[in-house]
Amino acid sequence: MNSSAAQHAQLEVVDENEDYLVVNKPGELVCHPTVGDDFSSLIGRIRLYFQATPEVRPHFVNRLDRETSGLILISKRKQLHKFFCQAYESAQKVYWAVVHGSPAGDEGLIHNCLGPARGSLVRLKQAVVPEGKEARTAWRVLRRGDSFSLLEVRPETGRMHQIRVHLAHLGHPLVGDKIYGADEGLFLEFLENGWTDHLERGLAGVRRQMLSALELKVLDHHWCVAPPQDLADFCSSISFSRFSEPTVSLEA
């Protein structure tokens, strides 16, 4: 692991060997480039990290939405990419999600098919639809409050926006979610105007959805990171009743 290269590339490296790289993606960073410099996308930063080793050909094994933070696995050799992708299909993933409200019950399994949302102005928006692809999301309450709750979420399938859609369908959308919250118009407003006072009021004062991938188990590898600072700060600012002990410490 090259700490100076990681610092130059503004990349948080969690683990690395000759076959793979594991990084902790910050929120509000896209995986693939749109516009901007090398630092504006995760793949741009990864290429900067490997600038001195051009023989490395990084490929994402998994991806996260722009506003979701957490663990991403990258294969360093093209011939291993398919192997890691197949292994990832049976990977165990643990997310933390801060949601609006207090779910009924202590835990559950959401089993609803997902597909494109009909009639939405947001092109990539997904929804629970009978003809969609099978999707399963397990959840349990870690902290419970009147206005917000902290959930541990374990997706058992890997559909687009799966956690976000399922929790919104449950009646408890992610705090800060511009698409699946109360008004998808906030997402369109954000695209047009960037962050505004109106968005500040409509999104509980957080600039991104409160969702982070904190644990990943692939084959015999197990990686774990602490909750990001913005999620921890938000949880610290509200009153929770203690319910269940999380795998990762909120104070880590």
N, C-alpha and C positions, 0 to 999 in steps of 0.2 A: 504494500500500500504506500503510495507516494503522497505524503502529506503536503508537500509544497505544491505539487501539481493539483491536488484537490483544492487547496486554498486559492490558487490562481484561477481555477475553473469555477470557483464558488459552488463546490460540490461537497455534500456530506456523504462520505463513503462509510458504509457500515461494515462491509466485508468484501474481500477480494482474494481470488486465487487465479491460477492460470486459465481457468475455464469460464469464470463468471465474475461479475461485479454486482454488488448490492448497494443501492443508494437510498437515502431518505429524502424524498422529493418534498420541497416546501409547497405550501398552498399558494395559489395564484401563479403557478408556473406550468405552462403547457408542456406536454411531452414532445410534440413535434413542432417545428418552426412554422410561424405564420409570417410575421414581419418583425424586424428588429435585428439586433446584433446577436453574436454567439451566445450571450448570456440570457437571452429572452426565451430560450426553450431548454428543456432538459437534455435533449439529444445534442444540442449545441455545446452545452457544458461538458457532456461526456466526451465529445470529440476533442475539445480542448484538453481534457484530462489525459487523453491518449495521444496527444500531439507528438510526443517523443517516441511513440511506439506505433508507427503507421501500419504494422502488420496486424494489429488488432482491428477486427471488424465488428463493432458493437451492434447488437440487435435486441430490442425490447422483448422480454418474455411476457411481461404483463405491463399494463398501463393504468394510469389513474386519471380521472377527470382533472381539468385545469385547477379547480378549487379544492380538490381532495389532496391531502398530504399523506406521506407515508412511504412504505417500502416498495421498491421496484427492483426486479431482478433483470439483469442484462447478461446475455451470453456474449462472450468475447471472441468466439470463433463460429463462423457461419455454419460449419458442419455439425455443431452442437446445438444450434438453435432449435431444430425440430425436436431433439431429445428433451431439452428443457421445457419446451412448450407442451409436449405430451405429459411430462412429469407434473407440470403446473395444473393440469386438468384435475388432478386429485390432491392438490395442495390444500392445506388448512390455513384460512385467513381470518384474522381477528381485527375488527375495526372498533373505534369508539365513535359514537354519534351523539351529539346533543340535539334533542328534539323539543318541539313545542308540546306543552301539556304533560300529562301523566298517564301512560298506557294502563289499560285495564289488565290486571294480572301481572305476574312477576316475570314471565317469560313466554315465548311462543314461537311458532314457525309460520311464516307467511309463505303460502304456496299458491301463487297466482301467475298466470301466463302474461308475458310482456310483449308489446309490439308498438309500432308508431301510434302516437296520439292523434286521433282524428280531429280535424278542425282547429288545431293549434297553430298560432302564428310563429311558434318556435320550431324550425325545421327538424331538429334532432330530438324533439321531446318524445318521450316514451310514455306508455300508459298500460294499465291492466286491461287486456283485451282477450276474449275467449279464444280467438284464433292465433294468439301469439305463441312465443316459445316458452317452454316450461322454465320456471324460475322459483328457487326456494331460498328463503332468508331466515335464519334463526336469530333470535334476539333475547336478551335478558336485561332487566333493569339493574344498573349499578348504583345510581343515585336518583332519588325521586323528589320532585318539588311540585309546587302548585302550578308554576308557569313553565318550567323546563324540567327535563329529565335527561340523565346520562345513560346511554345504552351501550352494552357490548353486543356487537353484531357479527354474525358469522355467515357470510354468503356461501351457499352450497352449490350454486351455479354462477356463471359469470356473464350475465346479460348487461347490455348498455344501461347505465344509470340505475342498475338493479336496486341497490340499497335505497337510493333517493326516492324511486318510484314506490317501492314497497312500503316504506315508512310513511310516505304521504298518503298512500291508499289506506294504511292503518289509521289515519287521522292524526298522525304526529309527524309532520314534515320536519326536515332538518332546519335548525336555526341558521339563518343566512342564505338559504337556498333561493336563488333568484328565479329558478324555473318551476320548481315543484312546491314552492310555498303558496301563500295566499293569492299571489297575483303574478302571473308570468310576464305581465307588462313591465315589471321591474327589471327583468333580464333585457328586454328590448330597450328600455331607458338606459341601462348601464352600457349597452353596446353603442348607443348614440351619444351619450353625454359623459360617460365615465361615472366615477363616484360623486354623488350629490347629497345635499342635506336631506332631500326627500328619500333617497335610498337609505341613508343613515337611520331615519325614523322608521322606515318600513321593514328593515332587516335587523332589528334589535341591536343596532350599532356595530355589527360585525361585517367585515368586508368580504368574507367568503363563507361557504357552507361549513358547518362544524362537523367535519368527517375526516378521520385519519386512520390509515392502515398501519397498525402498530405491531402486529405479529404475522409472520409468514413461515410456514413449514413446508418444505419441498424435499421429498425423499428423506434423507437423514439429516438435512440441514434445517436449523431453526434460528430465525433472526427476530429480534425484538428491539423496538426503539421506544423512547419516552414520548408522552404526548407533546405535541408542539406547544410553544409558549402561548399562542393566542387562544387555543382551546383550553389550556390549563388556567389562563387568566380569566376567561369567561366563566369557567366552572367555579373559580374562587370568588367571583363577584356576586354569586347568587347563593341562596340558602337551600341546601339539599338535606334530606333525611337520609341517614346511612341505611343502606339496604344490603348490598352484597359486595364481597371483596373482589376487586378487579385483579386481573393477572398482572397488569402494569400499574405502578403507583402513580397516582395523580400528582404527587409531590416530587416525582423523579426528575 
